[in-house]
Amino acid sequence: MEFTLWDSAGQENYDRLRTLSYPDTDVIILCFSIAYPDSFENVRDKWISEIKEFCPETPVILVGLKKDLRADPTLVRTLRQRRQQPVKTEAGRAMAKDIKAACYLECSAKYHDGVTEVFEAAARVTLRKGTTCTMCTLL
């Protein structure tokens, strides 16, 4: 199986361009940063409605990035000053259930922890979907 990855920009300036990348997508890997709770809120406030509009039948894998920063004292202190905290695993799982994601995973690219599992999950979801593709598009 071969993957084609599209990293779509989240800025408003790219809203119209981003939708051009949705057709023929086999799996959406919807990512947020565990270290930035606002990106987690964007899953519900921005991303899931756009996904449901442009590719409602495409399975979604919700992924929390930068899990290594969850326990970083500097980050925790900074977030506490803003009355925030890193996103907890339980919150990610609850969000995945709410948005009907195929699964919820966390990873740390810095420590190569869980990254492979994200792509393995994408392959499993694609195969479970019943596609016969050998070249899959992930968004």
N, C-alpha and C positions, 0 to 999 in steps of 0.2 A: 504494500500500500504506500502510495506517495501522497504527501500533504502539500498543499499550496496555502500559505499563510498570508492573510491580509491584516495589517495592523491599521485599523481605522482611527483617524483622529477624532477626538471628542470635542474639539472647539466648535463653537457655533458657526464660524466661517466655513467649516467643512460639511455642514449638515446635508446640503444638496449633493455634494460630491460623494459623500460616504454611502448614500443610498444606492449609488451605482455599483457598489461592491456586493450587494446582497443577493442578486439573482444567482441561482445554482449553488448556493452555499449549502454544504452538507451538515456542518456542525458549527455552532457559534460558541466560542470560548469567551465568555463574558467575565472580564477581569476587573477587580478593584484592588486598591491598596489597603491592606490591613492597618497600615500606619496613618492613613488619612481617612477618617470616618466620612468626610464629605464625598469621597469617591464611592463609598459604600451606599450612601443615600442616593447617589446618581443612578445606581442600578434600578431602583424603583422609580425615581423621579424622571429619568430620561431614557435610559437604555431599553428597558423591557417593553415600554409602549412602542418605541421605534421598531424593535424586533418583531413584535406582534403585528405591527402594521405591514412591514415589508417582507417578512418571511415567517408567517405564523406556524408553519408546519415543521420548521427547522429546530432540531433539538438544541438545547442550551446546556452548557456546562458552566457553572459558576465557580470562579477561581479567586481565592484571596491571595494576593501577591505580597511579598516582603514579610513573610511570617516571622523571619528572624528579628524584625524590629519590634515585635509585640512586647518583648521584655527589655527593650533598650531604655535605660534609665533617662537619658536625655530626651528622647521622644516622649516617654511617659510624662515627664515633668512639663514639657512644652504643651502637650495636649491637656494636661490637668489645668494649666493656666487658662486654657480656653474652655474649660468645663467639658472636655471630651476625653476619650480614652481609645486605645487601639481597638479595632473590631475583634470581638471574641468569636471563637470557633462556633459557639452555640448560635450566635446571631447570624453567622454565615449560613449555617445549616437551616435555620428558620427562614431566611430569605430565599434559599434554594427551594424550599418546600412551597413558600408563597408564590414564587414565580414559575413553579412547576419545572424546575431545572432537572435534567437527567441525573445530576449529582453535584456535590460540592466538594471541592478540593482546595488545599492550601499548598503554597510552595515558596521556596526561597531560591532565587537564581544565584544569589551571592554564595550560598553554601551548597548549591546543586541538590537541594532537598525537595523532593516531590515534583520536580519538573518533568521527569520521564513519565510519571504517573498521569500527568495532565494529558499528554499525547496518547498514552495507552488508553485512557478513558475515551478520548475523542475517537480513536479507532474502534473501540468496542461499541460506542454509541452509533457510529456510522454503520457498522456491520449489523447491529441489532435493528437498525432502521430498514434493513433489507436491500440496501443499495448494492449494486454489483460493480461499483466503480473501483478502479485501481488507482485513480488519482482523485483525491478528495480536496475540497476547498474548505478551509477553516477560516472563520472570521473572528 
